[in-house]
Amino acid sequence: MAATRTSLVVNDANRSENEGLTSLLGRLGDDVMQLVNSQLALFKVEIKEEANAYIRGGAAMAAGAVIAAIGFALLNVAIAFGVSTLFANANLSQPTAYALGFVVTGVFYLVVGTILVLAIKSRLAKQNLVPTRSVAELRKDKEWLKNEL
């Protein structure tokens, strides 16, 4: 009878140890899922912030571009007519002088526009698109998981 009682005590101890280990693993799994969910939430917030900043900047740039395009068109016509007067002494017909004025002006603005586009492109290429806070948190969590397991 004593042997039976001893085996029951040992079985109960093993069972409670297994249940304790199972509950610990369950809690660890829940904690890891909660951690992953919070990391995903942080990632989503950070991406939304970046996207909103780009959208606001893009909308402002578009509005400015439309206004600038109207002014640019009017100024370009005036400059082209001004340049065409430089060809008045070249024994060219009036339409040819106007055409040359518009061509010279167009080439000038094409060169200036290309330089501006390339400068802005290089500035945007330097912009960091990686969500730095999320990456840092994921690295911390990776180290924590390595140390805990």
N, C-alpha and C positions, 0 to 999 in steps of 0.2 A: 504494500500500500504506500510505503514511503517512496518507492521508486516511481510509482505512478504519479504521486504528488509532485516529485521533483521534475519529472518530464513535463507535467502540465505547466509548472512555473517557468521552465526553460522555453517551452512553446509559446507561452504568453509573452515572455520577454522578447523572443524573436519576432513575434507578430507585431508587438508595439513598436519595435525598432524598425521593422519594414514599413509600418504605417507612418512612422515619423519621417523616414527617408522618402516615402511616397509623397507625403504632404510637403516636405521641403522641396522636392523636385517640382511639384505642382506650383508651389509659390514662386520658385525660381523661373519656371516657364511663364507664369503670369507677369512677373516683374520684367522679364525680357520682352514680352509682348507689349507691356505698357511702355517700356523704354523705346522700342521700335516705333510705336504709335506716336509718342511725343517727338521723336526725331523726324518722323514724316510730317507731323504738324508744323514743326519748326521749318522744315524744308519748304513746305507749301507756302507758309507766310513769307519766307525770304524770297521765294521766286515771285510771289504776287507783288511784293514791294518793288523788286527790280523791274518787273513787267510794267507796273503802273508808272514808274519813273520814266521808262522808255516811251510809253504811250503818251504821257503828258508832254514830254519833250518833243516827240514826233508831231503831235497836234500843233504845238506852238511853232515848230519849224515849218509845218505845212501852211499855216496861216501867214506867217512871215514870208514864206516863199511866194504865195499868191500875190501879196501886196508888192513885194519886190519885183515880181515878174511884170506887173502892170507898169510900174515905174521904169523898169529896165527897158521894156518895149518902147515906151515913149521917148526915153533918153536915147535909145539906140537909133530910132528914126531921126531924131534931131542931129545926132553925131554923124550918121551916114550922109545926111544932106550937107552937113558942114564939111565933111571930107570930100564930097563930090565937088564942092566949089574949088578945091585944090586942083582938080583936073580941068578946070575951065580954060586954062591957057594951053592945054595939050592938043588942041584942034580935034577934040572928040565931040561926037554928037551929045546932046543933052541926056538922052536915055543911057548912053554908054557911060557918061560921067557919073550919073546916079547909080548905075549898076556897080561900077568900080568902088564908089563910096560905100555902098552896102557890103560888098565883098570884103573890103579892108576892115571895116568895123566888125563884121561877123567873125573874121579870122582872129582879130584881137580878143574878142570876148570868148571865143572858143578856147584860146590858149589860157586866158585867165581862169575860166571855168574849170578847165582840166586840172590846173594847179590847185585850185580850191578843193575839188573833189578828192584828189590824191592826198592832200593834207588832212582832210576830215577822215578819210578812210584809214590813214595810219594812226590817227588819234583814237578812232573807235577800235582798231585792232589791239591797242594797248589796254583797253577796258577789260577788267577781269570779270568773266561771266560765271565763275565757279562760286557757289554760295559758301563763303569762307566760314561762317559760324556753324553751318550744318556739318561741314567737313571736319572742323575742329571737334565738335561734339561727337561725331561718329568715331574719330580716332580715340578720344577719351573712353568712349564706351567699349571699343575694341580692346583697349588695354585693361579696362576693368574686368571684362569677361575673361581675358587671358589669366588675370590674377585670381579670379574667383574659381575658375574651373581648373 
